[in-house]
Amino acid sequence: MTEITELTFELAYAELEEIITRLDSGDLPLDESVTLFERGRKLAQYCQNLLDSAELRVNQLLDGGQIEPLEG
């Protein structure tokens, strides 16, 4: 399994969608469901952090300031 911090936003979001679909199916054993849920929570937080960073950059651009490169 790829480290979350090595994923682009798009790949992390796609994996999160896949996890949600698998969890929604209800066909998984409990231990696998818990593992997927944990990974999904981490992916969701990672995606949110990337979105927050992008929003900050956009706000800096709108304010006419200098921007810092995106991390992650």
mmCIF file of the N, C-alpha and C atoms, coordinates in Angstrom:
data_MODEL
# 
_entry.id   MODEL 
# 
loop_
_atom_site.group_PDB 
_atom_site.id 
_atom_site.type_symbol 
_atom_site.label_atom_id 
_atom_site.label_alt_id 
_atom_site.label_comp_id 
_atom_site.label_asym_id 
_atom_site.label_entity_id 
_atom_site.label_seq_id 
_atom_site.pdbx_PDB_ins_code 
_atom_site.Cartn_x 
_atom_site.Cartn_y 
_atom_site.Cartn_z 
_atom_site.occupancy 
_atom_site.B_iso_or_equiv 
_atom_site.pdbx_formal_charge 
_atom_site.auth_seq_id 
_atom_site.auth_comp_id 
_atom_site.auth_asym_id 
_atom_site.auth_atom_id 
_atom_site.pdbx_PDB_model_num 
ATOM 1   N N  . MET A 1 1  ? 0.852   -1.180 0.000  1.00 0.00 ? 1  MET A N  1 
ATOM 2   C CA . MET A 1 1  ? 0.000   0.000  0.000  1.00 0.00 ? 1  MET A CA 1 
ATOM 3   C C  . MET A 1 1  ? 0.897   1.242  0.000  1.00 0.00 ? 1  MET A C  1 
ATOM 4   N N  . THR A 1 2  ? 0.583   2.181  -0.856 1.00 0.00 ? 2  THR A N  1 
ATOM 5   C CA . THR A 1 2  ? 1.357   3.404  -0.997 1.00 0.00 ? 2  THR A CA 1 
ATOM 6   C C  . THR A 1 2  ? 1.182   4.298  0.225  1.00 0.00 ? 2  THR A C  1 
ATOM 7   N N  . GLU A 1 3  ? 2.291   4.929  0.633  1.00 0.00 ? 3  GLU A N  1 
ATOM 8   C CA . GLU A 1 3  ? 2.208   5.914  1.710  1.00 0.00 ? 3  GLU A CA 1 
ATOM 9   C C  . GLU A 1 3  ? 1.297   7.054  1.262  1.00 0.00 ? 3  GLU A C  1 
ATOM 10  N N  . ILE A 1 4  ? 0.451   7.490  2.135  1.00 0.00 ? 4  ILE A N  1 
ATOM 11  C CA . ILE A 1 4  ? -0.518  8.526  1.791  1.00 0.00 ? 4  ILE A CA 1 
ATOM 12  C C  . ILE A 1 4  ? 0.173   9.814  1.354  1.00 0.00 ? 4  ILE A C  1 
ATOM 13  N N  . THR A 1 5  ? 1.251   10.171 2.004  1.00 0.00 ? 5  THR A N  1 
ATOM 14  C CA . THR A 1 5  ? 1.930   11.426 1.675  1.00 0.00 ? 5  THR A CA 1 
ATOM 15  C C  . THR A 1 5  ? 2.598   11.399 0.307  1.00 0.00 ? 5  THR A C  1 
ATOM 16  N N  . GLU A 1 6  ? 2.683   10.238 -0.317 1.00 0.00 ? 6  GLU A N  1 
ATOM 17  C CA . GLU A 1 6  ? 3.257   10.130 -1.653 1.00 0.00 ? 6  GLU A CA 1 
ATOM 18  C C  . GLU A 1 6  ? 2.199   10.267 -2.747 1.00 0.00 ? 6  GLU A C  1 
ATOM 19  N N  . LEU A 1 7  ? 0.936   10.331 -2.358 1.00 0.00 ? 7  LEU A N  1 
ATOM 20  C CA . LEU A 1 7  ? -0.157  10.395 -3.322 1.00 0.00 ? 7  LEU A CA 1 
ATOM 21  C C  . LEU A 1 7  ? -0.465  11.833 -3.715 1.00 0.00 ? 7  LEU A C  1 
ATOM 22  N N  . THR A 1 8  ? -0.874  12.000 -4.961 1.00 0.00 ? 8  THR A N  1 
ATOM 23  C CA . THR A 1 8  ? -1.423  13.288 -5.372 1.00 0.00 ? 8  THR A CA 1 
ATOM 24  C C  . THR A 1 8  ? -2.835  13.386 -4.800 1.00 0.00 ? 8  THR A C  1 
ATOM 25  N N  . PHE A 1 9  ? -3.391  14.577 -4.847 1.00 0.00 ? 9  PHE A N  1 
ATOM 26  C CA . PHE A 1 9  ? -4.763  14.756 -4.372 1.00 0.00 ? 9  PHE A CA 1 
ATOM 27  C C  . PHE A 1 9  ? -5.707  13.833 -5.129 1.00 0.00 ? 9  PHE A C  1 
ATOM 28  N N  . GLU A 1 10 ? -5.547  13.793 -6.451 1.00 0.00 ? 10 GLU A N  1 
ATOM 29  C CA . GLU A 1 10 ? -6.451  13.008 -7.288 1.00 0.00 ? 10 GLU A CA 1 
ATOM 30  C C  . GLU A 1 10 ? -6.385  11.517 -6.961 1.00 0.00 ? 10 GLU A C  1 
ATOM 31  N N  . LEU A 1 11 ? -5.179  10.995 -6.759 1.00 0.00 ? 11 LEU A N  1 
ATOM 32  C CA . LEU A 1 11 ? -5.034  9.579  -6.418 1.00 0.00 ? 11 LEU A CA 1 
ATOM 33  C C  . LEU A 1 11 ? -5.583  9.279  -5.028 1.00 0.00 ? 11 LEU A C  1 
ATOM 34  N N  . ALA A 1 12 ? -5.329  10.173 -4.083 1.00 0.00 ? 12 ALA A N  1 
ATOM 35  C CA . ALA A 1 12 ? -5.829  9.975  -2.720 1.00 0.00 ? 12 ALA A CA 1 
ATOM 36  C C  . ALA A 1 12 ? -7.356  10.004 -2.712 1.00 0.00 ? 12 ALA A C  1 
ATOM 37  N N  . TYR A 1 13 ? -7.937  10.930 -3.450 1.00 0.00 ? 13 TYR A N  1 
ATOM 38  C CA . TYR A 1 13 ? -9.399  11.045 -3.506 1.00 0.00 ? 13 TYR A CA 1 
ATOM 39  C C  . TYR A 1 13 ? -10.013 9.822  -4.176 1.00 0.00 ? 13 TYR A C  1 
ATOM 40  N N  . ALA A 1 14 ? -9.377  9.343  -5.240 1.00 0.00 ? 14 ALA A N  1 
ATOM 41  C CA . ALA A 1 14 ? -9.882  8.147  -5.931 1.00 0.00 ? 14 ALA A CA 1 
ATOM 42  C C  . ALA A 1 14 ? -9.835  6.931  -5.011 1.00 0.00 ? 14 ALA A C  1 
ATOM 43  N N  . GLU A 1 15 ? -8.748  6.798  -4.251 1.00 0.00 ? 15 GLU A N  1 
ATOM 44  C CA . GLU A 1 15 ? -8.659  5.679  -3.315 1.00 0.00 ? 15 GLU A CA 1 
ATOM 45  C C  . GLU A 1 15 ? -9.721  5.804  -2.230 1.00 0.00 ? 15 GLU A C  1 
ATOM 46  N N  . LEU A 1 16 ? -9.948  7.013  -1.752 1.00 0.00 ? 16 LEU A N  1 
ATOM 47  C CA . LEU A 1 16 ? -10.979 7.240  -0.741 1.00 0.00 ? 16 LEU A CA 1 
ATOM 48  C C  . LEU A 1 16 ? -12.355 6.849  -1.284 1.00 0.00 ? 16 LEU A C  1 
ATOM 49  N N  . GLU A 1 17 ? -12.652 7.217  -2.500 1.00 0.00 ? 17 GLU A N  1 
ATOM 50  C CA . GLU A 1 17 ? -13.936 6.836  -3.107 1.00 0.00 ? 17 GLU A CA 1 
ATOM 51  C C  . GLU A 1 17 ? -14.067 5.319  -3.208 1.00 0.00 ? 17 GLU A C  1 
ATOM 52  N N  . GLU A 1 18 ? -12.982 4.651  -3.566 1.00 0.00 ? 18 GLU A N  1 
ATOM 53  C CA . GLU A 1 18 ? -12.995 3.188  -3.658 1.00 0.00 ? 18 GLU A CA 1 
ATOM 54  C C  . GLU A 1 18 ? -13.250 2.556  -2.290 1.00 0.00 ? 18 GLU A C  1 
ATOM 55  N N  . ILE A 1 19 ? -12.619 3.100  -1.271 1.00 0.00 ? 19 ILE A N  1 
ATOM 56  C CA . ILE A 1 19 ? -12.817 2.586  0.090  1.00 0.00 ? 19 ILE A CA 1 
ATOM 57  C C  . ILE A 1 19 ? -14.273 2.762  0.514  1.00 0.00 ? 19 ILE A C  1 
ATOM 58  N N  . ILE A 1 20 ? -14.839 3.914  0.233  1.00 0.00 ? 20 ILE A N  1 
ATOM 59  C CA . ILE A 1 20 ? -16.236 4.168  0.595  1.00 0.00 ? 20 ILE A CA 1 
ATOM 60  C C  . ILE A 1 20 ? -17.159 3.173  -0.102 1.00 0.00 ? 20 ILE A C  1 
ATOM 61  N N  . THR A 1 21 ? -16.901 2.929  -1.376 1.00 0.00 ? 21 THR A N  1 
ATOM 62  C CA . THR A 1 21 ? -17.713 1.969  -2.124 1.00 0.00 ? 21 THR A CA 1 
ATOM 63  C C  . THR A 1 21 ? -17.615 0.578  -1.515 1.00 0.00 ? 21 THR A C  1 
ATOM 64  N N  . ARG A 1 22 ? -16.402 0.173  -1.172 1.00 0.00 ? 22 ARG A N  1 
ATOM 65  C CA . ARG A 1 22 ? -16.205 -1.157 -0.588 1.00 0.00 ? 22 ARG A CA 1 
ATOM 66  C C  . ARG A 1 22 ? -16.881 -1.268 0.774  1.00 0.00 ? 22 ARG A C  1 
ATOM 67  N N  . LEU A 1 23 ? -16.772 -0.218 1.581  1.00 0.00 ? 23 LEU A N  1 
ATOM 68  C CA . LEU A 1 23 ? -17.402 -0.243 2.901  1.00 0.00 ? 23 LEU A CA 1 
ATOM 69  C C  . LEU A 1 23 ? -18.929 -0.246 2.776  1.00 0.00 ? 23 LEU A C  1 
ATOM 70  N N  . ASP A 1 24 ? -19.441 0.498  1.812  1.00 0.00 ? 24 ASP A N  1 
ATOM 71  C CA . ASP A 1 24 ? -20.890 0.551  1.602  1.00 0.00 ? 24 ASP A CA 1 
ATOM 72  C C  . ASP A 1 24 ? -21.468 -0.784 1.160  1.00 0.00 ? 24 ASP A C  1 
ATOM 73  N N  . SER A 1 25 ? -20.649 -1.623 0.550  1.00 0.00 ? 25 SER A N  1 
ATOM 74  C CA . SER A 1 25 ? -21.138 -2.912 0.064  1.00 0.00 ? 25 SER A CA 1 
ATOM 75  C C  . SER A 1 25 ? -21.578 -3.815 1.213  1.00 0.00 ? 25 SER A C  1 
ATOM 76  N N  . GLY A 1 26 ? -20.930 -3.660 2.369  1.00 0.00 ? 26 GLY A N  1 
ATOM 77  C CA . GLY A 1 26 ? -21.283 -4.471 3.531  1.00 0.00 ? 26 GLY A CA 1 
ATOM 78  C C  . GLY A 1 26 ? -20.848 -5.921 3.436  1.00 0.00 ? 26 GLY A C  1 
ATOM 79  N N  . ASP A 1 27 ? -20.028 -6.251 2.457  1.00 0.00 ? 27 ASP A N  1 
ATOM 80  C CA . ASP A 1 27 ? -19.608 -7.635 2.241  1.00 0.00 ? 27 ASP A CA 1 
ATOM 81  C C  . ASP A 1 27 ? -18.229 -7.953 2.808  1.00 0.00 ? 27 ASP A C  1 
ATOM 82  N N  . LEU A 1 28 ? -17.682 -7.087 3.620  1.00 0.00 ? 28 LEU A N  1 
ATOM 83  C CA . LEU A 1 28 ? -16.324 -7.268 4.132  1.00 0.00 ? 28 LEU A CA 1 
ATOM 84  C C  . LEU A 1 28 ? -16.342 -7.804 5.556  1.00 0.00 ? 28 LEU A C  1 
ATOM 85  N N  . PRO A 1 29 ? -15.322 -8.588 5.893  1.00 0.00 ? 29 PRO A N  1 
ATOM 86  C CA . PRO A 1 29 ? -15.185 -8.995 7.291  1.00 0.00 ? 29 PRO A CA 1 
ATOM 87  C C  . PRO A 1 29 ? -14.897 -7.772 8.169  1.00 0.00 ? 29 PRO A C  1 
ATOM 88  N N  . LEU A 1 30 ? -15.209 -7.878 9.433  1.00 0.00 ? 30 LEU A N  1 
ATOM 89  C CA . LEU A 1 30 ? -15.073 -6.750 10.348 1.00 0.00 ? 30 LEU A CA 1 
ATOM 90  C C  . LEU A 1 30 ? -13.650 -6.199 10.383 1.00 0.00 ? 30 LEU A C  1 
ATOM 91  N N  . ASP A 1 31 ? -12.652 -7.060 10.488 1.00 0.00 ? 31 ASP A N  1 
ATOM 92  C CA . ASP A 1 31 ? -11.276 -6.573 10.592 1.00 0.00 ? 31 ASP A CA 1 
ATOM 93  C C  . ASP A 1 31 ? -10.847 -5.815 9.338  1.00 0.00 ? 31 ASP A C  1 
ATOM 94  N N  . GLU A 1 32 ? -11.272 -6.278 8.167  1.00 0.00 ? 32 GLU A N  1 
ATOM 95  C CA . GLU A 1 32 ? -10.950 -5.569 6.931  1.00 0.00 ? 32 GLU A CA 1 
ATOM 96  C C  . GLU A 1 32 ? -11.700 -4.239 6.865  1.00 0.00 ? 32 GLU A C  1 
ATOM 97  N N  . SER A 1 33 ? -12.926 -4.227 7.340  1.00 0.00 ? 33 SER A N  1 
ATOM 98  C CA . SER A 1 33 ? -13.703 -2.985 7.365  1.00 0.00 ? 33 SER A CA 1 
ATOM 99  C C  . SER A 1 33 ? -13.035 -1.941 8.252  1.00 0.00 ? 33 SER A C  1 
ATOM 100 N N  . VAL A 1 34 ? -12.557 -2.355 9.404  1.00 0.00 ? 34 VAL A N  1 
ATOM 101 C CA . VAL A 1 34 ? -11.904 -1.427 10.325 1.00 0.00 ? 34 VAL A CA 1 
ATOM 102 C C  . VAL A 1 34 ? -10.614 -0.888 9.706  1.00 0.00 ? 34 VAL A C  1 
ATOM 103 N N  . THR A 1 35 ? -9.842  -1.765 9.081  1.00 0.00 ? 35 THR A N  1 
ATOM 104 C CA . THR A 1 35 ? -8.596  -1.343 8.428  1.00 0.00 ? 35 THR A CA 1 
ATOM 105 C C  . THR A 1 35 ? -8.885  -0.346 7.316  1.00 0.00 ? 35 THR A C  1 
ATOM 106 N N  . LEU A 1 36 ? -9.889  -0.624 6.494  1.00 0.00 ? 36 LEU A N  1 
ATOM 107 C CA . LEU A 1 36 ? -10.258 0.300  5.415  1.00 0.00 ? 36 LEU A CA 1 
ATOM 108 C C  . LEU A 1 36 ? -10.776 1.621  5.975  1.00 0.00 ? 36 LEU A C  1 
ATOM 109 N N  . PHE A 1 37 ? -11.553 1.547  7.039  1.00 0.00 ? 37 PHE A N  1 
ATOM 110 C CA . PHE A 1 37 ? -12.070 2.767  7.661  1.00 0.00 ? 37 PHE A CA 1 
ATOM 111 C C  . PHE A 1 37 ? -10.925 3.650  8.146  1.00 0.00 ? 37 PHE A C  1 
ATOM 112 N N  . GLU A 1 38 ? -9.923  3.052  8.783  1.00 0.00 ? 38 GLU A N  1 
ATOM 113 C CA . GLU A 1 38 ? -8.768  3.812  9.272  1.00 0.00 ? 38 GLU A CA 1 
ATOM 114 C C  . GLU A 1 38 ? -8.025  4.469  8.117  1.00 0.00 ? 38 GLU A C  1 
ATOM 115 N N  . ARG A 1 39 ? -7.811  3.722  7.050  1.00 0.00 ? 39 ARG A N  1 
ATOM 116 C CA . ARG A 1 39 ? -7.121  4.265  5.871  1.00 0.00 ? 39 ARG A CA 1 
ATOM 117 C C  . ARG A 1 39 ? -7.965  5.401  5.272  1.00 0.00 ? 39 ARG A C  1 
ATOM 118 N N  . GLY A 1 40 ? -9.258  5.199  5.206  1.00 0.00 ? 40 GLY A N  1 
ATOM 119 C CA . GLY A 1 40 ? -10.136 6.227  4.668  1.00 0.00 ? 40 GLY A CA 1 
ATOM 120 C C  . GLY A 1 40 ? -10.095 7.513  5.464  1.00 0.00 ? 40 GLY A C  1 
ATOM 121 N N  . ARG A 1 41 ? -10.053 7.398  6.784  1.00 0.00 ? 41 ARG A N  1 
ATOM 122 C CA . ARG A 1 41 ? -9.966  8.599  7.633  1.00 0.00 ? 41 ARG A CA 1 
ATOM 123 C C  . ARG A 1 41 ? -8.666  9.358  7.364  1.00 0.00 ? 41 ARG A C  1 
ATOM 124 N N  . LYS A 1 42 ? -7.576  8.613  7.217  1.00 0.00 ? 42 LYS A N  1 
ATOM 125 C CA . LYS A 1 42 ? -6.283  9.250  6.937  1.00 0.00 ? 42 LYS A CA 1 
ATOM 126 C C  . LYS A 1 42 ? -6.286  9.908  5.562  1.00 0.00 ? 42 LYS A C  1 
ATOM 127 N N  . LEU A 1 43 ? -6.870  9.241  4.584  1.00 0.00 ? 43 LEU A N  1 
ATOM 128 C CA . LEU A 1 43 ? -6.960  9.815  3.242  1.00 0.00 ? 43 LEU A CA 1 
ATOM 129 C C  . LEU A 1 43 ? -7.817  11.075 3.241  1.00 0.00 ? 43 LEU A C  1 
ATOM 130 N N  . ALA A 1 44 ? -8.922  11.046 3.952  1.00 0.00 ? 44 ALA A N  1 
ATOM 131 C CA . ALA A 1 44 ? -9.803  12.213 4.027  1.00 0.00 ? 44 ALA A CA 1 
ATOM 132 C C  . ALA A 1 44 ? -9.075  13.402 4.647  1.00 0.00 ? 44 ALA A C  1 
ATOM 133 N N  . GLN A 1 45 ? -8.329  13.160 5.704  1.00 0.00 ? 45 GLN A N  1 
ATOM 134 C CA . GLN A 1 45 ? -7.578  14.243 6.353  1.00 0.00 ? 45 GLN A CA 1 
ATOM 135 C C  . GLN A 1 45 ? -6.492  14.784 5.430  1.00 0.00 ? 45 GLN A C  1 
ATOM 136 N N  . TYR A 1 46 ? -5.811  13.883 4.734  1.00 0.00 ? 46 TYR A N  1 
ATOM 137 C CA . TYR A 1 46 ? -4.763  14.278 3.793  1.00 0.00 ? 46 TYR A CA 1 
ATOM 138 C C  . TYR A 1 46 ? -5.352  15.146 2.674  1.00 0.00 ? 46 TYR A C  1 
ATOM 139 N N  . CYS A 1 47 ? -6.467  14.715 2.103  1.00 0.00 ? 47 CYS A N  1 
ATOM 140 C CA . CYS A 1 47 ? -7.124  15.492 1.049  1.00 0.00 ? 47 CYS A CA 1 
ATOM 141 C C  . CYS A 1 47 ? -7.545  16.865 1.570  1.00 0.00 ? 47 CYS A C  1 
ATOM 142 N N  . GLN A 1 48 ? -8.078  16.903 2.779  1.00 0.00 ? 48 GLN A N  1 
ATOM 143 C CA . GLN A 1 48 ? -8.493  18.182 3.359  1.00 0.00 ? 48 GLN A CA 1 
ATOM 144 C C  . GLN A 1 48 ? -7.298  19.111 3.548  1.00 0.00 ? 48 GLN A C  1 
ATOM 145 N N  . ASN A 1 49 ? -6.179  18.571 3.994  1.00 0.00 ? 49 ASN A N  1 
ATOM 146 C CA . ASN A 1 49 ? -4.968  19.381 4.165  1.00 0.00 ? 49 ASN A CA 1 
ATOM 147 C C  . ASN A 1 49 ? -4.502  19.956 2.832  1.00 0.00 ? 49 ASN A C  1 
ATOM 148 N N  . LEU A 1 50 ? -4.535  19.140 1.771  1.00 0.00 ? 50 LEU A N  1 
ATOM 149 C CA . LEU A 1 50 ? -4.143  19.628 0.449  1.00 0.00 ? 50 LEU A CA 1 
ATOM 150 C C  . LEU A 1 50 ? -5.088  20.717 -0.038 1.00 0.00 ? 50 LEU A C  1 
ATOM 151 N N  . LEU A 1 51 ? -6.382  20.533 0.188  1.00 0.00 ? 51 LEU A N  1 
ATOM 152 C CA . LEU A 1 51 ? -7.352  21.556 -0.204 1.00 0.00 ? 51 LEU A CA 1 
ATOM 153 C C  . LEU A 1 51 ? -7.146  22.851 0.571  1.00 0.00 ? 51 LEU A C  1 
ATOM 154 N N  . ASP A 1 52 ? -6.859  22.732 1.865  1.00 0.00 ? 52 ASP A N  1 
ATOM 155 C CA . ASP A 1 52 ? -6.600  23.919 2.677  1.00 0.00 ? 52 ASP A CA 1 
ATOM 156 C C  . ASP A 1 52 ? -5.378  24.672 2.162  1.00 0.00 ? 52 ASP A C  1 
ATOM 157 N N  . SER A 1 53 ? -4.327  23.934 1.782  1.00 0.00 ? 53 SER A N  1 
ATOM 158 C CA . SER A 1 53 ? -3.116  24.556 1.247  1.00 0.00 ? 53 SER A CA 1 
ATOM 159 C C  . SER A 1 53 ? -3.405  25.261 -0.072 1.00 0.00 ? 53 SER A C  1 
ATOM 160 N N  . ALA A 1 54 ? -4.192  24.619 -0.924 1.00 0.00 ? 54 ALA A N  1 
ATOM 161 C CA . ALA A 1 54 ? -4.548  25.227 -2.209 1.00 0.00 ? 54 ALA A CA 1 
ATOM 162 C C  . ALA A 1 54 ? -5.380  26.489 -1.991 1.00 0.00 ? 54 ALA A C  1 
ATOM 163 N N  . GLU A 1 55 ? -6.301  26.438 -1.048 1.00 0.00 ? 55 GLU A N  1 
ATOM 164 C CA . GLU A 1 55 ? -7.131  27.615 -0.750 1.00 0.00 ? 55 GLU A CA 1 
ATOM 165 C C  . GLU A 1 55 ? -6.269  28.770 -0.250 1.00 0.00 ? 55 GLU A C  1 
ATOM 166 N N  . LEU A 1 56 ? -5.298  28.469 0.587  1.00 0.00 ? 56 LEU A N  1 
ATOM 167 C CA . LEU A 1 56 ? -4.400  29.499 1.084  1.00 0.00 ? 56 LEU A CA 1 
ATOM 168 C C  . LEU A 1 56 ? -3.628  30.140 -0.060 1.00 0.00 ? 56 LEU A C  1 
ATOM 169 N N  . ARG A 1 57 ? -3.150  29.333 -0.985 1.00 0.00 ? 57 ARG A N  1 
ATOM 170 C CA . ARG A 1 57 ? -2.412  29.863 -2.136 1.00 0.00 ? 57 ARG A CA 1 
ATOM 171 C C  . ARG A 1 57 ? -3.303  30.772 -2.978 1.00 0.00 ? 57 ARG A C  1 
ATOM 172 N N  . VAL A 1 58 ? -4.539  30.351 -3.216 1.00 0.00 ? 58 VAL A N  1 
ATOM 173 C CA . VAL A 1 58 ? -5.466  31.161 -4.009 1.00 0.00 ? 58 VAL A CA 1 
ATOM 174 C C  . VAL A 1 58 ? -5.724  32.490 -3.301 1.00 0.00 ? 58 VAL A C  1 
ATOM 175 N N  . ASN A 1 59 ? -5.945  32.431 -2.005 1.00 0.00 ? 59 ASN A N  1 
ATOM 176 C CA . ASN A 1 59 ? -6.179  33.672 -1.246 1.00 0.00 ? 59 ASN A CA 1 
ATOM 177 C C  . ASN A 1 59 ? -4.968  34.589 -1.304 1.00 0.00 ? 59 ASN A C  1 
ATOM 178 N N  . GLN A 1 60 ? -3.772  34.016 -1.250 1.00 0.00 ? 60 GLN A N  1 
ATOM 179 C CA . GLN A 1 60 ? -2.562  34.829 -1.354 1.00 0.00 ? 60 GLN A CA 1 
ATOM 180 C C  . GLN A 1 60 ? -2.471  35.492 -2.718 1.00 0.00 ? 60 GLN A C  1 
ATOM 181 N N  . LEU A 1 61 ? -2.831  34.755 -3.756 1.00 0.00 ? 61 LEU A N  1 
ATOM 182 C CA . LEU A 1 61 ? -2.816  35.320 -5.104 1.00 0.00 ? 61 LEU A CA 1 
ATOM 183 C C  . LEU A 1 61 ? -3.823  36.447 -5.235 1.00 0.00 ? 61 LEU A C  1 
ATOM 184 N N  . LEU A 1 62 ? -5.010  36.245 -4.679 1.00 0.00 ? 62 LEU A N  1 
ATOM 185 C CA . LEU A 1 62 ? -6.044  37.270 -4.759 1.00 0.00 ? 62 LEU A CA 1 
ATOM 186 C C  . LEU A 1 62 ? -5.657  38.522 -3.988 1.00 0.00 ? 62 LEU A C  1 
ATOM 187 N N  . ASP A 1 63 ? -4.862  38.352 -2.937 1.00 0.00 ? 63 ASP A N  1 
ATOM 188 C CA . ASP A 1 63 ? -4.413  39.486 -2.135 1.00 0.00 ? 63 ASP A CA 1 
ATOM 189 C C  . ASP A 1 63 ? -3.173  40.142 -2.733 1.00 0.00 ? 63 ASP A C  1 
ATOM 190 N N  . GLY A 1 64 ? -2.680  39.584 -3.854 1.00 0.00 ? 64 GLY A N  1 
ATOM 191 C CA . GLY A 1 64 ? -1.524  40.176 -4.510 1.00 0.00 ? 64 GLY A CA 1 
ATOM 192 C C  . GLY A 1 64 ? -0.209  39.849 -3.847 1.00 0.00 ? 64 GLY A C  1 
ATOM 193 N N  . GLY A 1 65 ? -0.212  38.897 -2.948 1.00 0.00 ? 65 GLY A N  1 
ATOM 194 C CA . GLY A 1 65 ? 1.021   38.537 -2.261 1.00 0.00 ? 65 GLY A CA 1 
ATOM 195 C C  . GLY A 1 65 ? 1.784   37.452 -2.966 1.00 0.00 ? 65 GLY A C  1 
ATOM 196 N N  . GLN A 1 66 ? 2.915   37.139 -2.410 1.00 0.00 ? 66 GLN A N  1 
ATOM 197 C CA . GLN A 1 66 ? 3.733   36.041 -2.928 1.00 0.00 ? 66 GLN A CA 1 
ATOM 198 C C  . GLN A 1 66 ? 3.147   34.722 -2.448 1.00 0.00 ? 66 GLN A C  1 
ATOM 199 N N  . ILE A 1 67 ? 3.317   33.704 -3.251 1.00 0.00 ? 67 ILE A N  1 
ATOM 200 C CA . ILE A 1 67 ? 2.806   32.395 -2.852 1.00 0.00 ? 67 ILE A CA 1 
ATOM 201 C C  . ILE A 1 67 ? 3.960   31.434 -2.615 1.00 0.00 ? 67 ILE A C  1 
ATOM 202 N N  . GLU A 1 68 ? 3.703   30.483 -1.752 1.00 0.00 ? 68 GLU A N  1 
ATOM 203 C CA . GLU A 1 68 ? 4.651   29.418 -1.478 1.00 0.00 ? 68 GLU A CA 1 
ATOM 204 C C  . GLU A 1 68 ? 4.224   28.194 -2.278 1.00 0.00 ? 68 GLU A C  1 
ATOM 205 N N  . PRO A 1 69 ? 5.188   27.388 -2.742 1.00 0.00 ? 69 PRO A N  1 
ATOM 206 C CA . PRO A 1 69 ? 4.814   26.180 -3.491 1.00 0.00 ? 69 PRO A CA 1 
ATOM 207 C C  . PRO A 1 69 ? 4.033   25.195 -2.615 1.00 0.00 ? 69 PRO A C  1 
ATOM 208 N N  . LEU A 1 70 ? 3.131   24.459 -3.255 1.00 0.00 ? 70 LEU A N  1 
ATOM 209 C CA . LEU A 1 70 ? 2.377   23.431 -2.542 1.00 0.00 ? 70 LEU A CA 1 
ATOM 210 C C  . LEU A 1 70 ? 3.285   22.322 -2.097 1.00 0.00 ? 70 LEU A C  1 
ATOM 211 N N  . GLU A 1 71 ? 3.033   21.812 -0.915 1.00 0.00 ? 71 GLU A N  1 
ATOM 212 C CA . GLU A 1 71 ? 3.754   20.639 -0.429 1.00 0.00 ? 71 GLU A CA 1 
ATOM 213 C C  . GLU A 1 71 ? 2.831   19.453 -0.555 1.00 0.00 ? 71 GLU A C  1 
ATOM 214 N N  . GLY A 1 72 ? 3.417   18.277 -0.781 1.00 0.00 ? 72 GLY A N  1 
ATOM 215 C CA . GLY A 1 72 ? 2.613   17.064 -0.860 1.00 0.00 ? 72 GLY A CA 1 
ATOM 216 C C  . GLY A 1 72 ? 2.270   16.805 -2.232 1.00 0.00 ? 72 GLY A C  1 
# 
